[in-house]
Structure formats: structure tokens, C-alpha cells
Amino acid sequence: MIVSSAPGRAGIVGNPTDMYGGSVISCSTVKRAYTRIFPSDALTLEVGGQIQEICRESDLCMKGDYLDVARAILLALDELFSLDILESGQKFHLQAHTEIPMQAGLAGSTALVISLFGAVLAYLGFEMNPYEIAETAHHIEFEHMNVLCGFQDQHMATFGGLNFMEFREKERMIQDVDEPYAVIEPLAPYIGPLPFILAHTGISRNSGVVHRSIRDRWLDGEREVVGGYLRIAHLARLAKKAILAKNWEWLGDLMNENHAIQRKLGGSGPSNEELISTALENGALGAKLAGAGKGGTIIALTLDPQRTGQALRDAGAVLLEIASSPGLTVERKGNPLFRGVKAILPNGS
């Protein structure tokens, strides 16, 4: 039996410029998505409590339910390895679930994709390095599931940790041979405990919808959007310096400016603004959207977590734990196949 898991993520500074060739600093969440695969008499998919036996090609068509994640991955296998899952005669039972709140701005759906993809690769004996896993997962979401998203989510679910990420020359999202890999720089080893709180509004939203409206404006060259996202990407590069210096006041200012730009562009909402104001009025040095907005989750930088956290609870938020947790982890019957980035590099290096 194969067992895998992958974390969600919270954008600290820079989001959503991962869709626009920008820079982002992001941290993984404690909550994760989980998958297990074991031999079976039939090819069966089970995701989020929904279950289906795959018997014919039409069973792999997208239907708008939880099982689409697994269907898309099986379809992608034919592109990657010329493996027709039905013709190959592969039979297994795939089970997946997530403890990450869905549509909460924490990349819960992508964590599920990475967890499923890692498990299927291991079960079928295919190897990929972490950059290939993240890039392929983005292709699966963008091409097979019609999800408009940047590259932050897939890389954070694969690599885990606290990372500074560069997505230069990836704004086209074509993913051809001329598009470079992202640059991933781990920051966690240099700073110790993280002074952040995640607060979920309880409101769901579809990040693809939020992104699509602003992206259309960016593609049209709207000066405010283009200039705003260039500035946000620069804030992330400055935030790397602030984090490494443990200059939390400066980092808080950068987070607040990041959010002010995104708010002005229409990427926030009343529930977000209420929690952000509550955090800032109760000890937080900075607060902003952790994801795309219009609901979802905020991240607050605070040196007084008890005061800030209690105020957010009193405002109706659900607090979620943020930590520099491992990325994609895959095990076979309790024996690690790979855990985090180092072990999934080729030849176990």
C-alpha cells in the first residue's frame, strides 16, 4: 500500500504575482491532504467520500465533482508515459481526503492534486524530481481541470517549508521548453519559530474566478494592475531581507502594503477586511490575504499571538496552524519512499 500526503500553504508576501512572473514568500500549513493506494479487483477512485469504479473512457470525463482530481491525474498519465490506464489493466483502489478547508485560500485543492499524483507515481513505479512534480501538477490543474492558477500552490505542496520563490518568465503559463523552472529558496533554517496566525473567515470562494477577472485586466495591459503586481513582487523580494533580519515591523509594513494594493484592485472582500482590521487593532504588525481573496483566509504577523488570536476568535474566525511543515511525503507500508525534497531527487541524492 502507498500512503502520501501534502500540505496547504499561506502566502506571506507577494501573492498573487506567482501568476504574473513575480515573486512570493509562502509557508506550508500543518493541515494536509492524504492519499492511499492499495491493490483491488477493480480500478476504483474515492475522493472526499465520493466513489466511482472506472470501467470505460467516459468514466474519466470531468464531471465537476471531487473525483475530477483523480480523473485528471489518470488522464495525464497517458500524456506523460503513454499509459492508457484502462488498456494497461491496472487495478487499484485510490482513496484521498483532505483536512485543509477547501476554497479557503490555502491551496487545499492543489495539496490534494500533489498528494494523489505523488501516490500514483510511486504505485506505478514512475520517477519525477520535485520540480517536474510541481510543474506537471500545474499542467494537470490548468489543462485538464480548467483551473486558472499561478505556480505557488504546486511548488509549496511539493517542497513544503517556508520559501522565497521566483516565477520569472512563467506568466504565459504555456509550460513549453522555453519556460524556466521556478526558483525555490528555503528560508526556514534561518529564522526559527514563525510569528504568524492564520484565520479562516468560514467563507469559501473559487480562486480561479477571482484570478480570472484581474488576469483579464492584466492581459489587457491595465496600468494599475500591471504596476500593482510589479510592486507586490518587489515587496516579496524586500520581505526576504526582512525575514532573514527578523525585522518583524518592516515585514508587517510590507504585508500591509501588499494587501492595500490587492484590495484596491478588487481582490479582497468584507469578511477579509473585518478580520484584517481586527488583527491590526489587536497587536498584529501586519495582516493580509493568505490566498486569492473574496472569502478565504487571512494571515497576521503578531508578536502577541494570545491577544491577536483571541480577538480573531471573538470575531468569528477559525484559527489554523501554520508551520514550516514538510512537502510531499510518500511511504510504502510505513517505509519512507521519499519525504520532503531531498529524498525525491534522482538516485536518492
C-alpha positions in Angstrom: 0.0 0.0 0.0 1.2 3.5 -0.8 0.4 6.4 1.6 1.1 10.0 0.7 0.4 13.5 2.0 1.0 17.1 1.0 0.4 20.4 2.9 -1.5 23.5 2.1 0.1 26.9 2.0 -0.3 30.5 3.1 1.1 33.4 1.1 3.0 35.8 3.4 4.1 38.5 0.8 3.9 38.5 -3.0 0.7 36.7 -3.8 -0.8 36.7 -6.3 2.2 37.5 -8.5 3.1 33.9 -9.0 0.7 34.1 -12.0 2.4 37.2 -13.3 6.1 36.3 -13.4 6.5 37.7 -9.9 8.0 36.7 -6.5 6.3 35.2 -3.5 7.2 34.2 0.1 4.9 31.4 1.4 4.7 28.9 4.2 3.2 25.5 4.4 0.3 24.6 6.8 0.1 21.9 9.4 -3.1 20.5 7.9 -2.6 18.2 4.9 -4.2 16.3 2.1 -3.8 12.5 2.2 -3.9 9.6 -0.3 -3.5 5.9 -0.1 -3.5 3.3 -2.9 -3.8 -0.4 -2.5 -4.4 -3.4 -4.8 -8.0 -4.1 -5.7 -10.2 -6.2 -8.0 -11.3 -3.0 -9.8 -9.9 0.4 -10.7 -11.8 2.5 -8.1 -11.5 6.2 -7.2 -12.6 7.5 -3.8 -12.1 11.2 -3.0 -13.8 13.2 -0.3 -16.4 10.5 0.3 -17.3 10.2 -3.4 -16.6 6.8 -5.0 -16.6 5.5 -8.6 -15.4 2.4 -10.4 -13.6 3.2 -13.6 -14.7 0.8 -16.4 -14.7 2.8 -19.6 -13.2 6.0 -21.1 -16.3 8.1 -20.3 -15.8 7.4 -16.6 -12.7 9.6 -16.8 -14.5 12.7 -18.2 -14.6 15.7 -15.9 -17.9 15.9 -14.0 -17.4 18.8 -11.7 -17.1 16.7 -8.5 -14.3 15.8 -6.1 -13.3 12.8 -8.3 -12.2 15.2 -11.0 -8.8 15.5 -9.3 -8.2 11.8 -9.6 -9.6 11.6 -13.1 -7.4 14.4 -14.3 -4.3 12.6 -13.0 -5.1 9.4 -14.7 -5.7 11.2 -17.9 -2.4 13.0 -17.6 -0.5 9.6 -17.3 -1.2 9.0 -21.0 0.4 12.3 -21.9 3.4 11.7 -19.7 4.1 8.0 -20.1 1.8 6.9 -22.9 -0.1 4.8 -20.3 -3.7 4.2 -21.1 -4.8 3.3 -17.6 -7.7 1.2 -18.8 -5.8 -0.6 -21.6 -2.9 -1.3 -19.1 -5.2 -3.4 -16.9 -4.1 -1.5 -13.8 -6.5 -2.2 -10.9 -6.2 -0.5 -7.6 -8.3 1.4 -5.1 -7.3 5.0 -4.6 -8.6 6.9 -1.5 -8.0 10.6 -0.8 -9.2 13.2 1.6 -8.1 16.5 2.9 -8.1 18.2 6.3 -7.4 21.6 4.7 -10.5 23.7 4.4 -11.5 23.7 0.7 -11.8 27.0 -1.2 -10.3 28.8 1.8 -7.3 30.4 0.0 -4.9 27.7 1.4 -4.4 25.7 -1.8 -6.3 22.8 -0.4 -7.3 21.5 -3.9 -3.7 21.6 -5.1 -2.5 19.8 -2.0 -4.9 17.1 -2.9 -3.6 17.0 -6.5 0.0 16.7 -5.3 -0.8 14.0 -2.8 -2.7 12.0 -5.4 -0.1 12.5 -8.0 2.8 11.5 -5.8 1.0 8.4 -4.7 0.1 7.3 -8.2 3.6 7.9 -9.5 5.0 5.7 -6.7 2.4 3.0 -7.1 3.1 2.7 -10.8 6.8 2.9 -10.4 7.4 6.2 -12.2 10.0 8.7 -11.0 10.0 12.5 -11.2 12.1 15.2 -9.4 10.2 17.7 -7.3 10.3 20.5 -10.0 8.8 18.1 -12.5 6.1 17.1 -10.0 5.1 20.7 -9.3 5.2 21.7 -13.0 3.1 18.7 -14.0 0.6 19.2 -11.3 0.1 22.8 -12.6 -0.4 21.4 -16.1 -3.0 19.0 -14.7 -4.9 21.7 -13.0 -4.6 24.2 -15.8 -5.2 22.0 -18.8 -7.3 19.1 -17.5 -9.3 20.8 -14.7 -9.5 24.2 -16.3 -8.3 25.9 -13.1 -6.6 29.3 -13.6 -3.9 29.4 -11.0 -0.3 30.5 -10.5 2.6 28.3 -9.7 3.0 29.0 -6.0 0.5 26.3 -4.8 2.0 23.4 -6.6 5.6 24.2 -5.6 4.6 24.8 -1.9 2.7 21.5 -1.7 5.7 19.7 -3.3 8.5 21.3 -1.5 6.9 22.4 1.8 8.6 24.7 4.3 9.0 28.4 4.2 10.2 29.5 0.8 11.1 32.6 -1.3 10.0 31.7 -4.8 10.7 33.4 -8.2 8.4 32.8 -11.1 10.1 35.0 -13.7 9.2 34.2 -17.3 6.3 31.9 -16.2 3.5 34.4 -16.7 2.5 32.9 -20.1 1.6 29.6 -18.4 2.3 27.8 -21.7 4.9 25.5 -20.0 6.9 24.9 -23.2 10.6 24.2 -23.5 11.4 27.9 -23.3 9.8 28.3 -19.9 12.2 28.0 -17.0 11.6 26.3 -13.7 10.7 28.3 -10.7 13.5 29.3 -8.2 12.8 27.9 -4.7 14.9 29.3 -1.8 14.2 27.8 1.7 14.2 30.4 4.5 13.1 28.3 7.5 16.5 27.2 8.6 17.5 30.8 9.3 14.6 32.2 11.4 13.2 29.8 14.0 9.6 30.0 15.2 7.2 31.8 12.8 5.2 34.8 14.3 2.1 34.2 12.2 -1.6 33.4 12.7 -4.0 32.0 10.1 -7.6 33.0 10.5 -10.3 31.4 8.3 -13.4 33.5 7.6 -15.6 30.5 7.0 -16.5 31.7 3.6 -15.5 29.7 0.5 -14.5 31.1 -2.9 -13.2 29.8 -6.2 -9.7 31.2 -6.7 -10.0 30.7 -10.4 -12.9 33.1 -10.6 -11.0 35.7 -8.5 -7.9 35.3 -10.6 -9.7 35.4 -14.0 -11.2 38.8 -13.6 -8.0 40.5 -12.6 -5.9 38.5 -15.0 -8.1 39.7 -17.9 -7.3 43.3 -16.8 -3.6 42.4 -16.6 -3.6 40.8 -20.1 -5.3 44.0 -21.4 -2.3 45.9 -20.0 -4.3 47.9 -17.5 -1.7 50.2 -15.9 -3.0 49.9 -12.3 -2.9 46.1 -12.4 0.5 45.8 -14.1 2.1 48.4 -11.9 0.5 47.0 -8.8 1.8 43.5 -9.4 5.3 44.7 -10.2 5.2 46.5 -6.9 3.9 43.4 -5.0 6.6 41.2 -6.5 9.2 43.8 -5.3 7.7 43.7 -1.8 8.3 40.0 -1.7 12.0 40.5 -2.5 12.2 43.0 0.2 10.4 40.7 2.6 13.1 38.1 2.1 15.5 40.6 3.7 13.1 41.5 6.4 12.5 37.8 7.4 16.2 36.9 7.4 16.9 40.0 9.6 13.9 39.1 11.8 12.7 42.7 11.3 9.1 42.0 12.0 8.0 45.6 11.9 9.3 46.0 8.4 7.8 42.7 7.3 4.5 43.8 8.8 4.6 47.1 6.7 5.4 45.1 3.6 2.4 42.7 4.2 0.1 45.7 4.8 1.2 47.4 1.5 0.8 44.1 -0.4 -2.8 43.9 0.9 -3.6 47.5 0.2 -2.7 47.1 -3.5 -4.7 43.9 -3.8 -7.6 45.5 -2.0 -7.5 48.4 -4.4 -7.6 46.0 -7.4 -10.7 44.4 -6.0 -9.1 41.2 -4.7 -10.5 41.4 -1.2 -13.9 41.3 0.4 -15.9 42.4 3.5 -15.2 39.2 5.5 -11.5 39.5 4.8 -11.4 43.2 5.7 -13.2 42.6 9.0 -10.6 40.1 10.2 -7.7 42.1 8.9 -8.9 45.2 10.8 -9.5 43.1 13.9 -5.9 41.7 13.8 -4.3 45.1 13.3 -6.3 46.6 16.1 -5.2 43.8 18.4 -1.5 43.6 18.3 -0.8 42.5 14.7 2.0 44.3 12.9 0.7 43.2 9.5 -2.2 41.3 8.1 -3.3 40.4 4.6 -5.0 37.7 2.4 -3.3 34.3 2.6 -4.7 33.5 -0.9 -6.8 34.9 -3.7 -9.4 36.6 -1.6 -13.2 37.0 -1.8 -13.6 34.9 1.4 -10.9 32.5 2.4 -8.2 33.1 5.0 -6.0 35.9 6.3 -2.5 35.7 7.7 -1.5 38.0 10.6 2.0 38.8 11.8 1.9 39.2 15.6 4.3 39.1 18.5 1.3 38.9 20.8 -0.5 35.7 19.5 -2.8 35.2 22.5 -4.3 38.7 22.2 -4.5 38.7 18.4 -5.8 35.1 18.3 -8.5 35.7 20.9 -9.7 38.8 19.1 -9.9 36.9 15.8 -11.9 34.1 17.5 -14.2 36.6 19.1 -14.8 38.0 15.6 -15.9 34.5 14.4 -12.7 33.3 12.8 -11.4 29.7 13.0 -7.7 29.7 13.7 -5.4 27.3 11.7 -1.9 26.3 12.5 0.9 27.5 10.2 4.4 25.9 10.4 7.3 25.1 8.1 6.0 21.5 7.6 7.3 19.0 5.1 6.2 18.9 1.5 5.1 15.9 -0.5 5.7 12.7 1.5 5.2 9.2 0.2 5.6 5.9 2.1 5.1 2.2 1.3 3.7 0.3 4.2 5.3 2.6 6.7 8.7 2.6 5.0 9.5 6.1 3.5 9.9 6.2 -0.2 10.6 9.9 -0.1 9.9 12.6 2.5 10.4 16.2 1.6 12.6 17.4 -1.2 15.9 15.8 -0.7 14.7 12.2 -0.8 12.8 12.6 -4.0 15.7 13.8 -6.0 17.0 11.3 -8.6 19.1 8.4 -7.2 18.0 9.3 -3.7 20.6 12.1 -3.5 
